[in-house]
Amino acid sequence: MPLHRALGLSDSELDLIKGVLGREPNPLELALYGVMWSEHCSYKSSRIHLRRLPTEGPGVLVGPGENAGVMDAGDNIAVAIRIESHNHPSAIEPYQGAATGVGGILRDIFTMGARPLAVMDPLFFGELSDARQRWLVEGVVSGISGYGNSVGVPTIGGELTFDDCYASNPLVNVLCVGALPVQRLVLGIASGVGNLAVLLGSSTGRDGIGGVSVLASAGFSGEDGAASLDDAKRPSVQVGDPYEEKRLIEACLEMLDRGLVVGIQDLGGAGLVCATSETAARGGVGMDVDVSAVALREAGMAPYEIMTSESQERMLAIVTPEGWPAVKALCDKWEVRASVVGRVTDPETNAHGESVGMLRIRDGFDGEILASVPAASLADDAPLYDREKRRPADLDFINSDDPTVNEPVGSPNDDLLALLVDPAWVYDQYDSQLFLNTVVGPGHDAALLRLAGPGLPASERGIAITTDSNPRWCALDPRAGTALTLAEGVANLACVGATAIAVVNCLNFGNPEHPEVMWQLSETIDGLGDACRALGLPVIGGNVSLYNESAGRDIDPTPVLGVLGLVEKLISPPPGWQWRSGDSVVLLGTREAVGAQPFPLGGTQWATRRGRRGGLVAGLDAADFSRTAHWVTSEVAQICAGEESDLTAVHDVGSGGLAAAIAEMASESGIGLESSGPFSHLELFSEFPGRFVVATSNVDALLARARNANVAAVVLGVAGGERVTFAPLIDLEIDVIRSRRSRALDESLHPVA
């Protein structure tokens, strides 16, 4: 096989490289292009579509294209947020794949000058009846907890989804949020000819060579996922050291506080070649890199290995020669390795009269030039593909297979119990209270943090974060499903009194060479763009993970949306899910769905558990949804601000529908509900955002306020007793509900032989 093909480059891409260089590339140069033009690093199949997303809005300080998006949160505080995937490495080596996913996302945040405050982890696996899936779950959860707990950043939420489409290709997405004084914001830009490129952190080894840039650009080929265990792929999985990362965080933040850094960039996908080429390209300068100056942990590493290794816990800082002694002394204090590996150089004028910054790889600063390529050609000029898109031929048939039609009802009690799975086993492995900022932690609608930390100005504000996905909806209608998913995230924030201000996305899809997958991706992006514009939200960053397939089977389209919210005054916690005996329980929001069926079962958990994967999903009435969500936000925000309120509990109606929301609140409260009914099976188990269950001690006052705000409201019943009843279909004891919720996941993960 020709070398360029072995490196993942096509024949046409080789021709492009020859055109850029005006000559044949040497093997090292081909390796640089191979990783930088990979799907993971260059987004060559998705960039043309991502341009359609809205990226500007009030408070946006940094949008897409940097290591993390940054929003102005007020009080001279900025918030940085980023979401990434570590899917393919986690399928091969679940502990290290997940652990280094956490490490990488933390570096994305503190490279902006922000102290990481919290992590969230949306996770997707096959069904737990399979022993390998149980091994993957336990390995991934252990990796996240082992790294996050050790480095000292709380894990405050996420998602847990089980579906057979992820059996051979699990998804491990990680979101991180951090905060910084606005004046500490720094970008990954190299500037100042003669300035030094300083490599900070761990030594460089052969772990991670090719890493995500290779694994994320090619699916697994084994018929049953066995190829994901191929020992030949294991060296592509990085090995993390959270204690090195902790020292690196403190050293970098102190450098930034002392103004010792001109620019800074983490070494993630594609390693040193990515950090050097991107910082140089952003600054419009060149850079000389001395591979002999890179500290190695293994003997005999070749230049291509040094440049493309994805060894963890490394950063590249641009510093002045005058500042280098202070940087070195500071790093010595924190026991962080620091070495000068590069120098910023003047751009050159090419044959076309254009100013070009060259990335030169040398053996010694004054030694032999091993490679010489335009930095921007690596970082910015990868080929852009508008791949063929085709709506799946069987989608009309799938949509016509409506589970609301001719479906045996069965036992509603059993149906409800089957949907109740408390993910506590997972988040109990994580420390969610590090920094003591966590007001609402894992297991509820959204996580809520005080906006406080070392070096931050004093503030009474809070931030809320949620991650949401619904591949069941998106498999039926990726455009509508993505819009509904964003609405679900905004609704979750409303439950903790937060106003949504920005969105980040992690777009997980199958093979982009399949036209059906590209159609799904394009539709998803349009659905997200339409919903963001309707709800007034900018997309400030994201990630695209493609080639999530095995043996030719693509995963269902799985866009994961992280939504950031702001609470203006957080001095008291929001109500939570626990109602009190005697409270009136009220359903807020339009009772029926827009479009499709009044109560659609397409894409619901209820239908999926029955093997019914067809049907239609609801549409989104953005105006009605916004009115309801904003009213709930204002009601809860008053409580967060310390004001008196008759609102005693609030919960979004999400996965599992109205029945599941009520059961979860009753289980948390230990108090039942006798609903006034009657309810149909469809209403109890349909899923569409924009509905909230609230409890109140003064139902007349709450209904009057809702009526004045033009928000629909209907009384469901009064909290009390030891049973949950939805006449005439459901009647269950609280103890039965609690037992099922608390035991379901643990029993599935640890079945009795």
Sequence and secondary structure as in RCSB ss.txt:
>XXXX:A:sequence
MPLHRALGLSDSELDLIKGVLGREPNPLELALYGVMWSEHCSYKSSRIHLRRLPTEGPGVLVGPGENAGVMDAGD
NIAVAIRIESHNHPSAIEPYQGAATGVGGILRDIFTMGARPLAVMDPLFFGELSDARQRWLVEGVVSGISGYGNS
VGVPTIGGELTFDDCYASNPLVNVLCVGALPVQRLVLGIASGVGNLAVLLGSSTGRDGIGGVSVLASAGFSGEDG
AASLDDAKRPSVQVGDPYEEKRLIEACLEMLDRGLVVGIQDLGGAGLVCATSETAARGGVGMDVDVSAVALREAG
MAPYEIMTSESQERMLAIVTPEGWPAVKALCDKWEVRASVVGRVTDPETNAHGESVGMLRIRDGFDGEILASVPA
ASLADDAPLYDREKRRPADLDFINSDDPTVNEPVGSPNDDLLALLVDPAWVYDQYDSQLFLNTVVGPGHDAALLR
LAGPGLPASERGIAITTDSNPRWCALDPRAGTALTLAEGVANLACVGATAIAVVNCLNFGNPEHPEVMWQLSETI
DGLGDACRALGLPVIGGNVSLYNESAGRDIDPTPVLGVLGLVEKLISPPPGWQWRSGDSVVLLGTREAVGAQPFP
LGGTQWATRRGRRGGLVAGLDAADFSRTAHWVTSEVAQICAGEESDLTAVHDVGSGGLAAAIAEMASESGIGLES
SGPFSHLELFSEFPGRFVVATSNVDALLARARNANVAAVVLGVAGGERVTFAPLIDLEIDVIRSRRSRALDESLH
PVA
>XXXX:A:secstr
  HHHHTT  HHHHHHHHHHHTS   HHHHHHHHHHTSHHHH TTTHHHHTTS    TTEEE TTSSSEEEEEET
TEEEEEEEEE HHHHHHSHHHHHHHHHHHHHHHHHTTT EEEEEEEEEEE  TTSHHHHHHHHHHHHHHHHHHHH
HT  EEEEEEEE GGGSSS EEEEEEEEEEEGGG   S   STT EEEEEES B STTSSHHHHHTTS B  TTS
GGGG GGGGGGS    HHHHHHHHHHHHHHHHTT  SEEEE  TTHHHHHHHHHHHHHT EEEEEGGGS BSSTT
  HHHHHH   SSEEEEEE TTTHHHHHHHHHHTT  EEEEEEEE  EE TTS EE EEEEEETTTTEEEEEEEH
HHHHT            TTHHHHHH  TTSS     HHHHHHHH   THHHHTTS   GGG EEE TTSSSEEEE
S  TT      EEEEEEE  HHHHHH HHHHHHHHHHHHHHHHHTTT EEEEEEEEEE S TTSHHHHHHHHHHH
HHHHHHHHHHT  EEEEEEE   EETTEE   EEEEEEEEEES  SS    S   TT EEEEES SS BSS SS 
 TT HHHHHTT   S   B  HHHHHHHHHHHHHHHHHHHTT   SEEEEEE  TTHHHHHHHHHHHHHT  EEE
     HHHHH   SS EEEEES HHHHHHHHHHTT  EEEEEEE SSEEEETTTEEEEHHHHHHHHHHHHHHHHS
   
